[in-house]
């Protein structure tokens, strides 16, 4: 029972999946806007007068002098002094100052970075109605920063912020609805709140609205709406929006097929950091689509994308180095990229990595590692891996010999249509008792019940 390494197809179309917007990953480092509710007419550049008023307890003056020290406006920049004055105002209950103190603790400016202290002051400001602090509390509850992770509490704070009209808060609430985090999943509500944020000009929200319409996620597909919102986000140099515009022009979705436009948008997305754009641009150069065919440039683009973590680019490079397609054959390089690609959880790539371990191609031969990777792919229903996993169990390679497990996996592979498995089963049956065969079939049936849909070979 031998394993064969499948030729890896090039991957030119990146998957588009709704994701949490980047602003949800970290608390923003914005400081309070000290001129939103002035209570003193003293000019900002009159530092002595502001200092005198601040020393007398005037909160607005304290905010202004704090801001002056942080910006170095009219005084020598001094973050510690800025923090000190913000803290004075915060301790008097001013929500802008409380938000500023939380921000300074969060980024470690003028004071040592401390998540617990940041959360404490964000909470005070949030409870006092500061929308930015409410958003930050949502972030902190969502990611367990300074507080226990609590999706329901996160959704509550995002809603408070959103209802005050803060765009990032609206996007945070939308993401909660889109993913069912802390609130019931509701695609209509997700679109509603993403749209509110998008209409305020938030590029990440514009991107999400475009993706929803492009994929018909909870709404009818609407390429014109997708195009509209992607263009809005791309005007702000949003790399993912530029990638999606390139995708639409490459495939003629809602626009006339135009490879030159696809190249243009992929190039912009690549310049602005999109690994998907780099990968798809590499695909165009690989096939000479809209540009002169140039395998060397394709490989360069794929490599840049792969180094940014692009699965399709990593998978392409693994296959290219294995076959010498546009690059010199190099088993070590092939194995390197295969390992990185397999980490994304794709069953076919896991299976191919297992075969490299099994054969000792580009890395030390290891039946134990081969079995582990075959197992992962087999559990996803990939029949080539199921066949090869059964073979390892049958031969006792990388694991204790186990005829029942061998028969189970070979049986599953045969049911999935793997052409070499019937002969393998015929070789295995004479070594087994009837009870062992019945048990193996029972295990295979149980696996099928738990995994109703198998992937193709």
ZAMARGU-4260 file (C-alpha; in steps of 0.2 Angstrom, whole numbers, plus 5000, padded with zeros to 4 digits):
<rodrens>
0) 5000/5000/5000 | 5009/5015/4994 | 5006/5033/4996 | 5007/5045/4981 | 5010/5064/4982
5) 4996/5073/4973 | 5001/5088/4961 | 4997/5104/4970 | 4985/5115/4959 | 4989/5134/4959
10) 4976/5144/4970 | 4971/5160/4962 | 4955/5164/4971 | 4956/5169/4989 | 4943/5164/5001
15) 4933/5179/5008 | 4926/5177/5025 | 4918/5189/5037 | 4931/5193/5050 | 4932/5204/5065
20) 4937/5221/5060 | 4955/5226/5065 | 4949/5240/5077 | 4942/5226/5088 | 4959/5219/5091
25) 4967/5232/5102 | 4960/5247/5112 | 4964/5263/5102 | 4976/5275/5109 | 4966/5291/5106
30) 4966/5304/5120 | 4952/5314/5125 | 4947/5329/5114 | 4949/5343/5127 | 4940/5356/5117
35) 4923/5347/5115 | 4915/5356/5131 | 4925/5371/5136 | 4921/5380/5152 | 4935/5393/5151
40) 4939/5406/5138 | 4957/5406/5141 | 4967/5403/5125 | 4976/5387/5123 | 4992/5396/5121
45) 4991/5405/5137 | 5000/5392/5147 | 5003/5403/5163 | 4984/5407/5165 | 4978/5389/5161
50) 4991/5383/5174 | 4984/5395/5187 | 4966/5390/5184 | 4971/5372/5184 | 4979/5374/5201
55) 4963/5381/5207 | 4954/5366/5202 | 4946/5371/5185 | 4943/5354/5177 | 4943/5362/5159
60) 4960/5370/5162 | 4967/5354/5169 | 4961/5345/5153 | 4969/5359/5142 | 4986/5359/5151
65) 4987/5340/5151 | 4984/5340/5132 | 4997/5354/5130 | 5010/5344/5139 | 5006/5328/5129
70) 5007/5338/5113 | 5022/5349/5117 | 5011/5364/5113 | 5017/5380/5121 | 5027/5369/5134
75) 5041/5357/5133 | 5033/5340/5130 | 5031/5330/5146 | 5020/5314/5146 | 5021/5312/5165
80) 5015/5330/5167 | 5001/5327/5155 | 4996/5311/5164 | 4996/5320/5181 | 4984/5334/5175
85) 4973/5321/5167 | 4972/5311/5183 | 4968/5326/5193 | 4953/5330/5181 | 4948/5311/5181
90) 4948/5310/5200 | 4935/5324/5200 | 4924/5313/5189 | 4927/5321/5172 | 4923/5307/5159
95) 4935/5314/5145 | 4949/5314/5158 | 4945/5297/5164 | 4945/5290/5146 | 4962/5299/5143
100) 4969/5291/5159 | 4963/5274/5153 | 4971/5277/5136 | 4988/5282/5144 | 4988/5267/5155
105) 4983/5256/5140 | 4998/5262/5130 | 5010/5266/5144 | 5013/5284/5140 | 5017/5295/5155
110) 5014/5280/5166 | 5019/5262/5167 | 5007/5252/5155 | 4994/5243/5166 | 4979/5234/5159
115) 4970/5233/5175 | 4972/5252/5178 | 4967/5256/5160 | 4951/5245/5162 | 4947/5254/5179
120) 4947/5271/5171 | 4939/5266/5155 | 4925/5258/5166 | 4923/5274/5175 | 4922/5284/5159
125) 4910/5272/5151 | 4898/5272/5166 | 4899/5291/5164 | 4893/5290/5146 | 4909/5292/5136
130) 4906/5282/5120 | 4925/5279/5116 | 4927/5272/5133 | 4912/5261/5131 | 4919/5255/5115
135) 4936/5251/5124 | 4926/5242/5137 | 4918/5231/5124 | 4936/5227/5117 | 4942/5223/5134
140) 4928/5211/5138 | 4929/5203/5121 | 4947/5199/5123 | 4949/5198/5142 | 4961/5212/5144
145) 4961/5218/5162 | 4944/5209/5165 | 4937/5192/5162 | 4933/5188/5144 | 4914/5190/5143
150) 4906/5191/5126 | 4889/5196/5133 | 4896/5211/5142 | 4906/5216/5127 | 4891/5216/5116
155) 4882/5227/5130 | 4896/5240/5129 | 4897/5240/5110 | 4878/5243/5110 | 4880/5258/5122
160) 4894/5265/5111 | 4885/5262/5095 | 4869/5270/5101 | 4878/5286/5104 | 4884/5285/5085
165) 4902/5280/5087 | 4907/5272/5071 | 4919/5259/5079 | 4906/5254/5092 | 4893/5251/5078
170) 4906/5240/5069 | 4909/5231/5085 | 4891/5228/5088 | 4889/5223/5070 | 4903/5210/5072
175) 4894/5203/5087 | 4878/5200/5077 | 4888/5193/5062 | 4897/5180/5073 | 4885/5178/5087
180) 4896/5184/5100 | 4887/5188/5116 | 4871/5191/5106 | 4861/5180/5095 | 4868/5179/5077
185) 4857/5190/5066 | 4864/5194/5049 | 4851/5208/5046 | 4856/5217/5062 | 4874/5215/5057
190) 4871/5223/5040 | 4861/5237/5048 | 4875/5242/5060 | 4889/5239/5048 | 4880/5251/5036
195) 4878/5264/5050 | 4897/5263/5053 | 4901/5263/5034 | 4890/5278/5031 | 4901/5287/5044
200) 4916/5283/5033 | 4924/5269/5043 | 4933/5259/5030 | 4933/5242/5039 | 4914/5243/5040
205) 4913/5248/5021 | 4923/5233/5017 | 4912/5222/5028 | 4896/5229/5019 | 4904/5225/5003
210) 4908/5207/5007 | 4890/5204/5014 | 4883/5210/4997 | 4896/5201/4987 | 4893/5184/4995
215) 4874/5187/4998 | 4877/5183/5016 | 4859/5185/5023 | 4854/5196/5008 | 4852/5193/4990
220) 4869/5195/4980 | 4871/5213/4975 | 4887/5216/4965 | 4883/5234/4962 | 4881/5237/4981
225) 4897/5227/4984 | 4906/5237/4971 | 4900/5254/4978 | 4906/5250/4996 | 4923/5242/4990
230) 4926/5258/4981 | 4922/5269/4996 | 4934/5258/5007 | 4947/5258/4993 | 4947/5277/4992
235) 4954/5276/5010 | 4968/5264/5004 | 4959/5249/5012 | 4970/5234/5006 | 4956/5221/5008
240) 4944/5232/4998 | 4957/5234/4984 | 4959/5215/4984 | 4940/5213/4982 | 4939/5225/4968
245) 4953/5216/4959 | 4944/5200/4962 | 4928/5207/4955 | 4937/5213/4939 | 4946/5197/4937
250) 4930/5187/4937 | 4918/5199/4930 | 4907/5200/4945 | 4896/5216/4943 | 4908/5223/4931
255) 4914/5220/4914 | 4929/5207/4914 | 4944/5217/4914 | 4961/5209/4918 | 4971/5226/4917
260) 4959/5233/4931 | 4961/5217/4941 | 4980/5219/4940 | 4979/5238/4945 | 4968/5234/4960
265) 4978/5219/4966 | 4994/5229/4964 | 4986/5243/4975 | 4981/5230/4988 | 4998/5222/4988
270) 5006/5239/4991 | 4995/5242/5005 | 4999/5225/5013 | 4986/5213/5007 | 4993/5195/5006
275) 4978/5190/4996 | 4981/5203/4983 | 5000/5198/4982 | 4995/5180/4980 | 4981/5183/4966
280) 4993/5195/4957 | 5006/5181/4957 | 4992/5170/4950 | 4990/5182/4935 | 5009/5183/4932
285) 5009/5164/4933 | 4996/5161/4920 | 5000/5177/4909 | 4982/5184/4913 | 4981/5202/4910
290) 5000/5203/4910 | 5015/5195/4901 | 5018/5177/4909 | 5032/5179/4921 | 5035/5164/4932
295) 5050/5172/4941 | 5039/5187/4945 | 5025/5176/4950 | 5037/5166/4962 | 5043/5183/4969
300) 5025/5188/4973 | 5019/5172/4979 | 5034/5172/4991 | 5030/5189/4998 | 5012/5183/5000
305) 5018/5167/5009 | 5029/5176/5021 | 5014/5186/5026 | 5005/5170/5030 | 4995/5167/5014
310) 4989/5149/5013 | 4987/5148/4994 | 5004/5156/4991 | 5012/5144/5003 | 5004/5129/4995
315) 5009/5135/4978 | 5027/5137/4983 | 5027/5120/4991 | 5021/5112/4974 | 5032/5123/4964
320) 5048/5118/4973 | 5043/5100/4973 | 5040/5100/4954 | 5053/5113/4949 | 5039/5124/4941
325) 5047/5141/4939 | 5060/5137/4952 | 5074/5124/4954 | 5068/5109/4962 | 5072/5110/4981
330) 5064/5097/4993 | 5069/5107/5008 | 5061/5123/5002 | 5045/5112/4997 | 5044/5105/5014
335) 5046/5122/5023 | 5032/5129/5013 | 5021/5113/5015 | 5023/5114/5034 | 5018/5132/5035
340) 5003/5129/5023 | 4997/5113/5033 | 4996/5124/5048 | 4980/5132/5041 | 4971/5116/5042
345) 4968/5111/5024 | 4966/5092/5023 | 4974/5090/5006 | 4989/5100/5012 | 4990/5090/5028
350) 4990/5074/5018 | 5004/5080/5007 | 5015/5085/5022 | 5012/5068/5029 | 5018/5060/5013
355) 5034/5071/5014 | 5037/5064/5031 | 5033/5047/5026 | 5045/5047/5012 | 5058/5058/5020
360) 5057/5071/5007 | 5065/5088/5012 | 5064/5083/5030 | 5069/5068/5041 | 5058/5053/5038
365) 5046/5051/5052 | 5032/5038/5052 | 5026/5046/5068 | 5024/5063/5061 | 5017/5055/5045
370) 5003/5046/5055 | 4999/5062/5065 | 4996/5073/5049 | 4987/5059/5040 | 4976/5057/5055
375) 4971/5076/5055 | 4967/5075/5036 | 4958/5059/5038 | 4947/5066/5052 | 4942/5079/5039
380) 4936/5065/5027 | 4950/5067/5015 | 4950/5049/5008 | 4969/5049/5002 | 4974/5052/5020
385) 4961/5039/5026 | 4969/5026/5015 | 4987/5030/5020 | 4982/5031/5038 | 4974/5014/5037
390) 4990/5007/5028 | 5001/5014/5043 | 4990/5005/5056 | 4990/4989/5045 | 5009/4989/5044
395) 5013/4996/5062 | 5022/5011/5055 | 5023/5026/5067 | 5010/5018/5078 | 5006/5001/5086
400) 5000/4989/5073 | 4981/4989/5074 | 4971/4979/5062 | 4954/4986/5067 | 4959/5004/5065
405) 4967/4999/5049 | 4951/4991/5042 | 4941/5006/5048 | 4951/5019/5039 | 4953/5008/5023
410) 4934/5005/5023 | 4931/5024/5025 | 4943/5027/5010 | 4934/5014/5000 | 4917/5021/5003
415) 4924/5038/4998 | 4930/5031/4981 | 4949/5029/4984 | 4953/5017/4969 | 4967/5007/4977
420) 4959/5003/4994 | 4949/4987/4989 | 4964/4978/4985 | 4972/4983/5002 | 4956/4977/5011
425) 4957/4961/5003 | 4975/4959/5009 | 4970/4964/5027 | 4955/4953/5029 | 4964/4936/5030
430) 4974/4943/5045 | 4958/4947/5055 | 4945/4938/5065 | 4927/4940/5060 | 4924/4949/5077
435) 4938/4962/5072 | 4930/4965/5055 | 4913/4968/5063 | 4921/4980/5076 | 4930/4989/5062
440) 4914/4991/5052 | 4905/4997/5067 | 4918/5011/5070 | 4918/5016/5052 | 4899/5017/5053
445) 4900/5028/5069 | 4913/5039/5060 | 4901/5041/5045 | 4887/5046/5057 | 4897/5059/5065
450) 4904/5065/5048 | 4890/5064/5036 | 4899/5073/5021 | 4916/5067/5015 | 4928/5077/5005
455) 4933/5071/4988 | 4950/5064/4986
</rodrens>
